[in-house]
């Protein structure tokens, strides 16, 4: 899978657990997170540190990660709460593209049943809140290769989806 800006991840850098977002600047990929200082990128996407994993030219993400001391790397599926500019949403075989976000408000394109047409579309059509998108049944379109081995936990009536690995580390579930 090709790593791209904005993807959520979790991994270990030199054995320390990290999670954050991928940044791409000047052809180089960075893991933006709050745990491991490394080579800095200009925009750390709101995180404290970035960790350079080389350039993305050969499209061999496993090699890039291994040679930069990154292990247990996994792309975390996005939820509607995580969506950002450029993400796609899907509902009943129709797609919309997120053109921008201002807090809880999304600006999106026209709905299309053809993902390719939706990818090329940059015409504004709808404004919707995240809660309205959830209510109406929209979900984040997950690219092929994104694992969805997640666990839903509930605490005091609040449900949250976390990765199985995080749930194991917190002692909430056992290893498969």
N, C-alpha and C positions, 0 to 999 in steps of 0.2 A: 504494500500500500504506500502511495506517495504521501509523505508528510506535508501538511500545509498550514499556513498561518491560521491561528484561531482554534485549532484542534486542542481539545482538553486531553491531558495525559496524566499518568502516574508512573513512577519508576523509582529506581534507586540510583543515586549518583555516588560513587565510591562507597556503596553500602548504606547510604542515608536515604530514607524514604522521602520522596518529593512528589508534589502534584502541581499542575499549573497549566499554562497555555503555550503553544508553539508560536514563535515569531519567525518571520522571514524578512531579512534585510540584506540588500545587495547580494542576493544569491546564496546567503548563508542562513542556516537554520539555528535557532536558539530555543532552549527549554527555559521559559520564564517561570520562576518559582521563588519561594521565600526561604529555602534551606541551604542551597549550595552556591556560594559565590564563584564566578568563573569569568570568562570573556564577556564583556558587556556589549549589549546592543543599545541603540539609541532609545527605542521604545520598549520597555519591559512589560507592557500591557497591564500596568498597575501592580506588578510584582516587584519584590525587592532586588532579586538577582536574575541573571540569565546565564545559561551554560551553552557554549557553542558546541554544536555537533557537526561542524564542517559544512561543506556546501551540498546542495541537493542535486548536483549535476548527474551523478550516476544512478540515482533513484534506488540505491541499495541502502535502505534505512537501517536494516539489521547491522550491516558492516559499519555504518556511521556511528551507531549507538555503541557498539562493542569497542571500537577503537577510541571512544571518548569516555570510557569507564561508566557507561550507563547500562544497567541491567534491569530485568523484570519490567521492561517498558511495555505500556499498554495504552492505547487510545481509549479514552472514556467517552461513551456515547453522550451527546448533548441532550439536555431536556429543554423544554420551552423557556425555563428560567435562565438558560445559558445562551440563548440565541443572540446572534450578532449579525452585523451587515454581511451579506453574501451567503448566509445560510438559506436552506430551502426547507419548506414545510410541506407536508403531504396529508391529504385527507380524502378518502374514498377515490383514490386514483388521480386526484388533481393536485397540482403543485403551485406554490407561490414562493417568490424570492423575497427575502428581507432586504430592503434597500437601505434601511437605517434604523437606529434605535435611540430613543430619548427616554431614559429611565425605564418605565414599564410600558411605554408606547412603542409599537412597531409600525414602520412604514413599509408597505409591501406592494408587489406588482399585481397585475391581473392574474386570475387563476387560469391554469392551463393543464390539460391532460397529457401534454407532451413535455417531459423534463427538459429535453434539449431546447425547445422553444422558450421554456421558462428561464433557462440559463442565459439565453441571449436577450431576454426582455428586461429593460430598465425603466419602463414606464410606470410611474406611480399610480396606484389605484386606491388602495385601502389604508386606513389607519385603524389599528386595533390594539387593545391592551393584551398583555399576556393572559390575564384571567379570561378575557373573551375568547382568545384563541384556544385555551384549554376547554372552556365551556362548549365551544363549537366543534371540538374533536380534532383539531389540528395537532400533528406531531412533527418532530424534527426528522427530516429525511436523513437516514444514516447511510454513509457511503459503504460500499462493499468492503469487507475486511474489518469493520469495527465490531469488536466483541461486545455482546450485550449480556454478559454473565453478571448481572447485578442482583442485589438483594434489597428488598423494601423493608425498612425498619419503621416501627411506630413507637413514639414516645409521647405520652400525655396527649394522645389523639392526633399528633402531627406525624404524617408519613413522609419519609425521605428515602430516595433511592441512592444507594452507594454501591461501589464495586464490591464484589465478593472478597477480593483481596483485603480491602479496607475492613470489611466486616470480620474477616478472620483475624487480622491484626488487633482489632478491638475486642476480640473474644466473643463476638455476637453469634458466630456460626463456626462450625468445624470444617476442616478441609475435606474436599470430596475424595 
